Amino acid sequence: RLKPFNRLQVILQHLKMSKQTDSTAEVLLEKRGGAGIITLNRPKVLNALTLSMIQQIYPQIKTWEQDPETFLIIIKGTGGKAFCAGGDIRAIADAGKVGGRLARDFFREEYILNNAIGTCKKPYVALIDGITMGGGVGLSVHGHFRVATEKTLFAMPETAIGLFPDVGGGYFLPRLSGKIGYYLALTGFRLKGRDVLKAGIATHFVESEKLPALEKDLIALKSPSTEDIADLLNSYHVKSKVDQEKEFVLDEHMEKINSLFSANSMEEIVKKLKQDGSPFAIKQLETINKMSPTSLKMTLRQLREGASMSLQDVLMMEYRLSQACMRGHDFYEGVRAVLTDKDQSPRWKPAALEEVSDEFLDDCFKPLGNNDLKL
């Protein structure tokens, strides 16, 4: 029999070994075949992203990037409902209220991770099955491949909680076709299933039930190139028939979206929507009227400026904006109304677009000196 001390050592050793695959860990990191696999594992909260998850994922991506035996990285979520529904917003709000470090550290480390994904030297495959919003978009959209399924639900709903579509939203949203990115950013409109592909957010569409087989085939590839991975994804993509005939949900509205959301200011967008007066325009007005006026103005400027910036410069700009939101009123009020009290009636300050001054906005975009994000 083992002496008590030895037994403890064995147990500790065992715990260390099982840490990576322990079903209670909030993120699982494992190497299978030529693939590094990241599994977001908080199914009860739709795999919402915490700072400690970010702190585990980032160094692992960097390690795999340097490893000659790792040929691709796969990221997915557990539980069948969500890939990742976003960042752990409530924890950030609690910290921000009392000036806690999390309100700085979370955004800083999250954006550093977003950049690592955007610059990753290994092919990066995100299986965005289920809800993919906010922070979950940041974990997927900057990688080489994004595989949507019929269960994918995409949105950037930040203007409804006094934030802005961050995690590099200022980079990828204005680069979508026409003004669709501006529309998604300002209204928080949700795209489902194949529409996520048609909007240009996903690169492939595969039925949800085929994902385990796809993953197995990806793992089995022998020293694949990016092209080999693309070929495998394409072979699954062309076989997926779900909703193939359906036209893009926004097709009939694209002309309006492109003209109405091309205005230079939020006031002008609202004016154009009112003048248009169609059922579609009226619906957008109703949505926009619920959003934080500060967030709307911040977001429009973020996207207009981000359209011609590098991902790194966008993330630096967004870090400044995140800290402006932490200093402000609307983020805490939005979290209260939507997540805490759930009364869905936030009292925004200022309450009207006209009251959000250009001086105030300029201040939100100002450099933070030593506290700026460094990438």
C-alpha positions in Angstrom: 0.0 0.0 0.0 1.1 3.5 -0.7 2.2 5.7 2.2 -0.2 8.6 2.8 2.3 11.1 1.5 2.9 9.1 -1.7 -0.8 8.6 -2.2 -1.3 12.4 -2.0 1.4 12.9 -4.6 -0.3 10.4 -6.9 -3.6 12.1 -6.5 -2.1 15.5 -7.1 -0.3 14.1 -10.2 -3.6 12.6 -11.4 -5.5 15.9 -10.8 -2.8 17.8 -12.8 -3.2 15.3 -15.7 -7.0 15.5 -15.7 -7.2 19.2 -15.4 -7.3 19.7 -19.2 -10.1 17.2 -19.7 -12.0 17.7 -16.5 -15.7 18.2 -17.3 -16.0 20.9 -14.7 -13.3 23.1 -16.2 -14.7 26.2 -17.9 -12.5 25.7 -21.0 -11.1 22.4 -22.2 -7.8 22.5 -24.1 -6.6 19.3 -25.8 -4.5 18.1 -28.7 -5.9 15.4 -31.0 -4.1 14.3 -34.1 -2.8 17.4 -35.8 -5.4 19.6 -34.2 -5.4 21.8 -31.1 -9.0 21.8 -29.8 -10.5 24.6 -27.6 -13.9 23.7 -26.1 -15.9 26.4 -24.2 -17.5 24.5 -21.4 -20.0 26.7 -19.5 -23.2 25.3 -21.1 -25.5 26.5 -18.3 -24.6 30.1 -19.1 -24.4 29.6 -22.9 -20.5 29.4 -22.7 -20.2 33.0 -21.7 -16.6 34.1 -21.7 -14.8 34.9 -18.5 -11.4 36.5 -17.9 -9.9 33.2 -16.7 -11.1 31.4 -19.9 -9.3 34.1 -21.9 -6.2 33.7 -19.8 -6.2 30.0 -20.6 -7.0 30.2 -24.3 -4.5 32.9 -25.3 -1.2 31.1 -24.2 -2.5 27.8 -25.6 -3.0 29.4 -29.1 0.5 30.9 -28.9 1.9 27.5 -28.0 0.1 25.7 -30.8 1.1 28.4 -33.2 4.8 27.5 -32.5 4.3 23.7 -32.4 5.4 22.0 -35.7 3.0 19.1 -34.9 -0.1 21.3 -34.6 -1.6 22.0 -38.1 -4.8 23.6 -37.2 -6.9 24.9 -34.2 -10.6 24.1 -33.7 -12.8 26.1 -31.3 -16.3 25.0 -30.3 -18.8 25.1 -27.5 -20.5 22.5 -25.4 -24.2 22.0 -24.5 -25.8 22.2 -28.0 -27.4 25.6 -27.4 -24.5 28.0 -27.9 -21.0 28.5 -29.3 -20.6 31.5 -27.0 -23.3 34.0 -26.1 -20.8 36.7 -25.2 -18.6 38.0 -22.5 -19.5 37.8 -18.8 -21.0 41.3 -18.8 -22.5 41.2 -15.4 -19.2 40.5 -13.7 -17.6 43.4 -15.7 -20.5 45.7 -14.6 -20.1 44.8 -11.0 -16.3 45.5 -11.1 -16.7 48.7 -13.1 -19.1 50.2 -10.5 -16.5 50.0 -7.8 -13.5 50.7 -10.0 -12.4 47.1 -10.0 -9.6 45.9 -12.2 -11.7 43.5 -14.1 -13.3 46.4 -16.1 -9.9 47.1 -17.5 -8.3 43.7 -17.6 -11.2 41.9 -19.2 -11.4 44.1 -22.3 -7.6 44.4 -22.6 -7.0 40.6 -22.5 -10.1 39.8 -24.6 -8.9 42.2 -27.4 -5.3 40.8 -27.2 -6.9 37.3 -27.7 -9.1 38.6 -30.6 -5.9 39.9 -32.2 -4.1 36.6 -31.7 -6.9 34.9 -33.5 -6.8 37.4 -36.3 -3.1 37.0 -36.8 -2.9 33.3 -36.1 -0.4 31.5 -38.3 -2.2 28.2 -38.1 -5.6 27.7 -39.8 -8.2 28.5 -37.2 -11.6 26.8 -37.5 -14.6 28.0 -35.4 -17.6 25.8 -35.3 -20.3 28.4 -34.5 -23.1 26.1 -33.7 -25.9 27.8 -31.7 -25.9 31.3 -30.2 -22.9 33.3 -31.2 -23.0 36.9 -30.0 -20.7 39.6 -28.8 -17.6 38.1 -27.3 -18.4 34.8 -29.1 -18.2 36.6 -32.4 -14.7 37.9 -31.3 -13.6 34.3 -30.7 -14.6 33.2 -34.2 -15.0 35.9 -36.8 -11.3 36.9 -37.1 -10.1 33.3 -37.8 -9.7 31.7 -41.2 -12.8 29.6 -41.2 -16.2 30.0 -39.5 -18.6 27.1 -39.9 -22.3 28.0 -39.3 -25.1 25.5 -38.9 -28.9 25.7 -39.0 -28.7 26.4 -35.2 -26.4 29.4 -35.5 -27.9 32.6 -34.1 -25.6 35.6 -34.7 -26.0 39.1 -33.3 -24.0 42.1 -32.0 -26.6 43.4 -29.4 -24.4 45.8 -27.5 -26.2 49.1 -28.2 -29.1 47.7 -26.2 -26.9 47.6 -23.0 -25.0 50.8 -23.4 -22.0 49.3 -25.0 -20.8 49.1 -28.7 -20.1 46.1 -31.0 -16.5 45.6 -29.8 -14.2 42.5 -30.1 -13.1 43.9 -33.5 -16.6 44.8 -34.7 -15.2 48.1 -36.0 -13.1 46.0 -38.3 -15.3 43.3 -39.7 -18.7 45.0 -39.7 -17.9 47.8 -42.1 -16.3 45.3 -44.4 -19.5 43.3 -44.9 -21.3 44.0 -48.2 -23.1 47.3 -48.6 -24.2 48.8 -45.3 -25.3 45.5 -43.7 -22.6 45.7 -41.0 -23.9 49.2 -40.0 -27.4 47.8 -39.8 -26.4 44.8 -37.7 -24.3 47.0 -35.4 -26.9 49.7 -34.7 -30.1 47.6 -34.5 -28.6 44.3 -33.0 -30.6 42.4 -35.7 -30.2 38.6 -35.4 -29.2 36.5 -38.3 -30.0 32.8 -38.3 -28.6 29.7 -39.9 -27.6 30.0 -43.5 -28.1 33.8 -43.4 -25.0 34.0 -41.3 -23.1 32.7 -44.3 -25.0 34.8 -46.8 -24.1 38.0 -44.8 -20.4 37.1 -45.1 -19.9 36.3 -41.4 -19.5 32.5 -41.8 -17.3 31.0 -44.5 -19.1 27.6 -44.6 -22.5 26.1 -43.7 -22.7 22.5 -42.4 -25.6 20.7 -40.7 -25.3 20.7 -36.9 -25.5 16.8 -36.8 -22.5 16.5 -39.2 -20.1 18.5 -37.0 -18.8 15.5 -35.0 -17.9 13.8 -38.3 -16.3 17.0 -39.7 -14.3 17.4 -36.6 -13.1 13.8 -36.8 -12.1 14.3 -40.4 -10.2 17.5 -39.6 -8.3 15.8 -36.8 -7.4 12.9 -39.1 -5.8 15.2 -41.8 -2.1 14.4 -42.2 0.0 17.6 -42.1 -2.7 19.6 -43.9 -2.2 23.0 -45.6 -4.8 25.7 -45.3 -6.0 24.6 -48.8 -6.5 21.0 -47.6 -8.6 22.2 -44.7 -10.6 24.5 -47.0 -11.2 21.5 -49.4 -12.5 19.4 -46.5 -14.8 22.1 -45.3 -16.0 22.7 -48.8 -16.8 19.0 -49.3 -19.1 19.2 -46.2 -20.5 22.5 -47.3 -21.6 21.4 -50.7 -23.4 18.4 -49.3 -25.5 20.6 -46.8 -29.0 21.0 -48.2 -30.8 22.6 -45.3 -32.4 25.9 -46.3 -30.5 26.0 -49.5 -33.4 27.4 -51.5 -34.3 30.1 -49.1 -33.3 33.6 -50.1 -31.3 35.8 -47.8 -33.5 37.3 -45.0 -32.4 40.8 -45.8 -32.5 40.5 -49.6 -35.7 42.5 -50.0 -34.5 45.2 -47.7 -30.9 45.6 -48.9 -31.6 48.6 -51.1 -33.2 50.4 -48.2 -30.4 49.3 -45.8 -27.7 50.6 -48.2 -29.4 54.0 -48.6 -30.8 54.6 -45.1 -27.7 53.4 -43.2 -25.2 55.3 -45.4 -25.9 58.6 -43.7 -23.1 60.4 -41.9 -24.8 60.8 -38.5 -27.3 59.0 -36.3 -29.7 62.0 -36.6 -29.6 61.8 -40.3 -30.2 58.0 -40.3 -33.3 58.6 -38.1 -34.4 61.4 -40.4 -34.1 59.2 -43.4 -36.0 56.3 -41.7 -38.8 58.7 -40.8 -39.0 60.1 -44.4 -39.0 56.6 -45.8 -42.0 55.6 -43.7 -42.2 52.0 -45.0 -43.1 49.2 -42.5 -39.4 48.2 -42.6 -38.2 51.7 -41.8 -40.7 52.2 -39.0 -39.6 48.9 -37.4 -36.0 50.0 -37.5 -37.0 53.3 -35.9 -38.7 51.5 -33.1 -35.6 49.4 -32.5 -33.2 52.3 -32.6 -35.4 54.3 -30.2 -34.8 51.6 -27.5 -31.0 51.8 -27.8 -28.6 53.9 -25.8 -28.2 57.2 -27.8 -24.6 57.4 -26.6 -23.9 53.8 -27.8 -25.5 54.5 -31.2 -23.4 57.6 -31.9 -20.2 55.9 -30.6 -20.9 52.8 -32.8 -21.6 54.7 -36.0 -18.3 56.6 -35.6 -16.5 53.4 -34.6 -17.5 51.7 -37.8 -16.9 54.7 -40.1 -13.4 55.1 -38.7 -12.7 51.3 -38.5 -13.6 50.8 -42.2 -10.1 52.0 -43.1 -8.1 50.8 -40.1 -6.1 47.7 -39.4 -7.5 45.2 -36.9 -4.8 46.2 -34.5 -5.8 49.9 -34.7 -9.4 49.1 -34.4 -8.8 47.0 -31.2 -6.8 49.9 -29.8 -9.7 52.3 -30.6 -12.2 49.9 -29.1 -10.2 49.6 -25.9 -10.5 53.4 -25.5 -14.2 53.2 -26.1 -14.6 50.3 -23.6 -13.0 52.4 -20.9 -15.2 55.4 -21.8 -18.3 53.1 -21.3 -16.9 52.0 -17.9 -16.6 55.7 -16.9 -20.1 56.5 -18.1 -23.7 55.8 -17.1 -25.5 53.8 -19.8 -23.6 50.5 -19.6 -24.5 50.1 -15.9 -28.1 51.1 -16.6 -28.3 48.8 -19.6 -27.0 45.8 -17.6 -29.5 46.7 -14.9 -32.5 46.9 -17.2 -31.7 43.9 -19.4 -29.8 41.4 -17.2 -30.4 42.3 -13.5 -33.9 43.7 -13.0 -35.0 42.5 -16.5 -37.6 45.3 -16.7 -36.4 46.1 -20.2 -36.8 49.8 -19.7 -33.4 51.4 -19.4 -33.3 55.1 -18.6 -30.5 56.4 -20.8 -28.5 59.5 -20.0 -28.5 61.5 -22.2 -31.9 60.3 -23.4 -31.8 61.8 -26.9 -29.3 61.6 -29.8 -29.2 65.4 -30.0 -27.9 65.6 -26.4 -24.8 63.4 -27.1 -22.3 66.1 -28.1 -19.4 65.7 -30.5 -17.1 66.9 -27.6 -18.3 64.1 -25.5 -17.6 61.6 -28.3 -14.2 63.0 -29.0 -13.4 62.4 -25.4 -14.4 58.7 -25.7 -12.0 58.2 -28.6 -9.1 60.0 -27.0 -5.8 58.0 -26.3 -5.3 56.7 -22.8 -1.5 57.4 -22.7 0.2 54.6 -20.7 -3.1 52.8 -20.3 -3.6 52.4 -24.0 -4.0 48.8 -25.4 -0.6 47.5 -26.6 -0.7 44.8 -29.3 
